[in-house]
């Protein structure tokens, strides 16, 4: 049987690792959508970055949805 303090520290480290992973997941989702929008703006020769703004916003919405879903799973594990 493990020491209770050690078990608490292990759980804290696991939580930090999971939340750090969520940060990188958000970063990648938003980055990919913004890059795609930038690429579309270049190829369509738009004067204003409409595609970049729209796709970056869509990326933010998707990233927030993913994070909320993951946090909900982490806080309410199925037994």
N, CA, C and O of each residue as an XYZ file, in Angstrom:
316
protein
N       0.843     -1.177      0.000
C       0.000      0.000      0.000
C       0.886      1.237      0.000
O       1.867      1.316      0.740
N       0.521      2.212     -0.851
C       1.331      3.409     -0.996
C       1.032      4.422      0.095
O      -0.011      4.398      0.748
N       1.994      5.305      0.258
C       1.851      6.410      1.198
C       0.757      7.348      0.677
O       0.762      7.676     -0.509
N      -0.193      7.797      1.535
C      -1.282      8.672      1.071
C      -0.785      9.991      0.467
O      -1.374     10.488     -0.493
N       0.285     10.557      1.015
C       0.811     11.814      0.472
C       1.385     11.601     -0.927
O       1.233     12.447     -1.808
N       2.040     10.473     -1.113
C       2.602     10.162     -2.420
C       1.489      9.959     -3.453
O       1.615     10.380     -4.602
N       0.416      9.320     -3.039
C      -0.732      9.098     -3.932
C      -1.349     10.437     -4.353
O      -1.711     10.610     -5.517
N      -1.469     11.370     -3.432
C      -2.030     12.695     -3.736
C      -1.135     13.422     -4.729
O      -1.635     14.014     -5.686
N       0.182     13.390     -4.520
C       1.118     14.048     -5.435
C       1.053     13.424     -6.828
O       1.117     14.138     -7.829
N       0.928     12.104     -6.899
C       0.836     11.424     -8.189
C      -0.411     11.858     -8.941
O      -0.361     12.078    -10.152
N      -1.526     11.984     -8.237
C      -2.771     12.421     -8.871
C      -2.651     13.863     -9.356
O      -3.180     14.206    -10.414
N      -1.957     14.715     -8.587
C      -1.771     16.097     -9.001
C      -0.932     16.181    -10.266
O      -1.243     16.957    -11.170
N       0.122     15.394    -10.334
C       0.976     15.384    -11.522
C       0.181     14.892    -12.730
O       0.314     15.450    -13.819
N      -0.633     13.870    -12.557
C      -1.470     13.387    -13.657
C      -2.430     14.465    -14.138
O      -2.641     14.610    -15.343
N      -3.016     15.225    -13.215
C      -3.930     16.306    -13.592
C      -3.199     17.384    -14.379
O      -3.709     17.860    -15.394
N      -2.007     17.776    -13.923
C      -1.234     18.788    -14.643
C      -0.890     18.311    -16.052
O      -0.979     19.077    -17.011
N      -0.504     17.072    -16.168
C      -0.158     16.526    -17.479
C      -1.374     16.528    -18.400
O      -1.257     16.872    -19.576
N      -2.516     16.155    -17.890
C      -3.733     16.125    -18.714
C      -4.122     17.525    -19.168
O      -4.457     17.726    -20.335
N      -4.080     18.497    -18.255
C      -4.463     19.862    -18.613
C      -3.441     20.508    -19.544
O      -3.806     21.333    -20.382
N      -2.172     20.146    -19.410
C      -1.167     20.637    -20.342
C      -1.439     20.070    -21.725
O      -1.297     20.776    -22.724
N      -1.823     18.823    -21.792
C      -2.192     18.221    -23.067
C      -3.379     18.927    -23.703
O      -3.423     19.095    -24.922
N      -4.333     19.338    -22.891
C      -5.486     20.073    -23.415
C      -5.064     21.411    -24.016
O      -5.586     21.831    -25.049
N      -4.103     22.082    -23.349
C      -3.606     23.350    -23.879
C      -3.009     23.149    -25.270
O      -3.315     23.907    -26.190
N      -2.161     22.134    -25.429
C      -1.545     21.888    -26.724
C      -2.579     21.468    -27.766
O      -2.446     21.799    -28.944
N      -3.588     20.754    -27.340
C      -4.659     20.371    -28.259
C      -5.383     21.620    -28.768
O      -5.651     21.734    -29.964
N      -5.698     22.547    -27.878
C      -6.333     23.802    -28.295
C      -5.435     24.568    -29.257
O      -5.888     25.066    -30.287
N      -4.166     24.653    -28.908
C      -3.202     25.386    -29.715
C      -3.142     24.833    -31.140
O      -3.131     25.596    -32.106
N      -3.106     23.525    -31.265
C      -3.019     22.892    -32.584
C      -4.306     23.101    -33.376
O      -4.250     23.419    -34.564
N      -5.457     22.929    -32.745
C      -6.737     23.090    -33.452
C      -6.864     24.514    -33.995
O      -7.169     24.705    -35.172
N      -6.633     25.499    -33.151
C      -6.764     26.893    -33.583
C      -5.717     27.216    -34.646
O      -6.016     27.895    -35.628
N      -4.500     26.733    -34.453
C      -3.433     26.990    -35.418
C      -3.723     26.411    -36.788
O      -3.490     27.067    -37.803
N      -4.226     25.192    -36.826
C      -4.537     24.552    -38.108
C      -5.643     25.314    -38.834
O      -5.548     25.546    -40.039
N      -6.679     25.700    -38.116
C      -7.771     26.440    -38.754
C      -7.313     27.820    -39.229
O      -7.700     28.252    -40.315
N      -6.499     28.516    -38.438
C      -5.994     29.823    -38.849
C      -5.068     29.691    -40.061
O      -5.123     30.508    -40.980
N      -4.222     28.663    -40.058
C      -3.337     28.436    -41.197
C      -4.143     28.137    -42.457
O      -3.828     28.643    -43.534
N      -5.175     27.322    -42.323
C      -6.021     27.010    -43.484
C      -6.703     28.276    -44.010
O      -6.806     28.475    -45.221
N      -7.163     29.124    -43.097
C      -7.786     30.373    -43.519
C      -6.800     31.291    -44.215
O      -7.139     31.929    -45.211
N      -5.589     31.362    -43.702
C      -4.546     32.177    -44.329
C      -4.218     31.660    -45.720
O      -4.051     32.434    -46.663
N      -4.128     30.346    -45.833
C      -3.856     29.732    -47.132
C      -4.974     30.047    -48.126
O      -4.711     30.365    -49.285
N      -6.220     29.956    -47.663
C      -7.351     30.283    -48.549
C      -7.332     31.751    -48.963
O      -7.593     32.074    -50.121
N      -7.021     32.643    -48.016
C      -6.955     34.064    -48.355
C      -5.890     34.338    -49.414
O      -6.101     35.148    -50.317
N      -4.750     33.663    -49.302
C      -3.694     33.841    -50.307
C      -4.134     33.313    -51.669
O      -3.942     33.978    -52.687
N      -4.717     32.132    -51.690
C      -5.099     31.515    -52.964
C      -6.299     32.192    -53.606
O      -6.418     32.189    -54.831
N      -7.184     32.768    -52.819
C      -8.348     33.461    -53.367
C      -8.060     34.944    -53.613
O      -8.890     35.651    -54.185
N      -6.902     35.407    -53.189
C      -6.470     36.813    -53.347
C      -7.489     37.786    -52.768
O      -7.849     38.771    -53.413
N      -7.952     37.513    -51.559
C      -8.900     38.419    -50.915
C      -8.153     39.629    -50.353
O      -7.006     39.516    -49.920
N      -8.819     40.793    -50.365
C      -8.194     42.018    -49.849
C      -8.203     42.045    -48.329
O      -7.284     42.583    -47.711
N      -9.218     41.476    -47.733
C      -9.321     41.386    -46.273
C      -9.205     39.909    -45.884
O      -9.621     39.036    -46.645
N      -8.644     39.625    -44.704
C      -8.455     38.213    -44.307
C      -9.737     37.575    -43.762
O      -9.789     37.154    -42.607
N     -10.755     37.512    -44.597
C     -12.046     36.972    -44.172
C     -11.959     35.490    -43.812
O     -12.474     35.062    -42.779
N     -11.310     34.720    -44.666
C     -11.195     33.286    -44.399
C     -10.396     33.020    -43.121
O     -10.760     32.156    -42.322
N      -9.317     33.760    -42.936
C      -8.497     33.573    -41.734
C      -9.318     33.858    -40.482
O      -9.297     33.080    -39.528
N     -10.037     34.969    -40.489
C     -10.842     35.339    -39.322
C     -11.944     34.314    -39.069
O     -12.163     33.899    -37.931
N     -12.627     33.912    -40.120
C     -13.746     32.981    -39.962
C     -13.261     31.611    -39.492
O     -13.828     31.039    -38.561
N     -12.230     31.092    -40.121
C     -11.755     29.759    -39.751
C     -11.077     29.761    -38.382
O     -11.177     28.780    -37.644
N     -10.389     30.851    -38.033
C      -9.796     30.929    -36.695
C     -10.898     30.937    -35.639
O     -10.759     30.298    -34.596
N     -11.973     31.643    -35.893
C     -13.096     31.677    -34.961
C     -13.742     30.295    -34.848
O     -14.085     29.861    -33.748
N     -13.907     29.615    -35.955
C     -14.450     28.254    -35.931
C     -13.510     27.338    -35.146
O     -13.960     26.487    -34.379
N     -12.201     27.519    -35.345
C     -11.224     26.734    -34.601
C     -11.316     26.970    -33.096
O     -11.191     26.030    -32.312
N     -11.533     28.215    -32.690
C     -11.680     28.540    -31.269
C     -12.917     27.850    -30.700
O     -12.865     27.282    -29.609
N     -14.012     27.897    -31.424
C     -15.253     27.265    -30.953
C     -15.054     25.754    -30.809
O     -15.454     25.167    -29.804
N     -14.443     25.134    -31.801
C     -14.201     23.687    -31.742
C     -13.257     23.353    -30.590
O     -13.480     22.378    -29.873
N     -12.206     24.150    -30.403
C     -11.247     23.904    -29.325
C     -11.909     24.029    -27.957
O     -11.666     23.211    -27.070
N     -12.737     25.040    -27.787
C     -13.438     25.207    -26.507
C     -14.378     24.040    -26.260
O     -14.470     23.544    -25.137
N     -15.071     23.599    -27.292
C     -15.954     22.440    -27.150
C     -15.163     21.207    -26.718
O     -15.566     20.487    -25.804
N     -14.030     20.973    -27.387
C     -13.202     19.816    -27.044
C     -12.700     19.893    -25.604
O     -12.715     18.893    -24.887
N     -12.259     21.067    -25.183
C     -11.736     21.232    -23.821
C     -12.844     21.011    -22.799
O     -12.634     20.323    -21.800
N     -14.006     21.578    -23.033
C     -15.117     21.388    -22.098
C     -15.505     19.914    -22.000
O     -15.800     19.416    -20.914
N     -15.504     19.226    -23.126
C     -15.829     17.802    -23.133
C     -14.787     17.000    -22.343
O     -15.141     16.120    -21.558
N     -13.509     17.305    -22.555
C     -12.442     16.600    -21.850
C     -12.456     16.897    -20.354
O     -12.295     15.987    -19.541
N     -12.647     18.162    -19.985
C     -12.677     18.533    -18.567
C     -13.863     17.872    -17.874
O     -13.755     17.430    -16.730
N     -14.980     17.809    -18.563
C     -16.150     17.136    -17.993
C     -15.858     15.663    -17.764
O     -16.265     15.111    -16.741
N     -15.166     15.016    -18.684
C     -14.798     13.610    -18.519
C     -13.814     13.416    -17.374
O     -13.904     12.445    -16.622
N     -12.868     14.355    -17.246
C     -11.865     14.238    -16.182
C     -12.485     14.444    -14.798
O     -12.078     13.807    -13.826
N     -13.461     15.329    -14.721
C     -14.075     15.630    -13.421
C     -15.175     14.642    -13.040
O     -15.513     14.516    -11.863
N     -15.730     13.948    -14.014
C     -16.806     12.984    -13.746
C     -16.473     11.632    -14.379
O     -17.121     11.223    -15.342
N     -15.467     10.940    -13.845
C     -15.114      9.653    -14.457
C     -16.231      8.621    -14.267
O     -16.908      8.588    -13.240
N     -16.395      7.797    -15.276
C     -17.411      6.746    -15.194
C     -16.893      5.640    -14.304
O     -15.723      5.265    -14.377
N     -17.764      5.125    -13.469
C     -17.353      4.058    -12.542
C     -17.485      2.695    -13.183
O     -17.184      1.683    -12.549
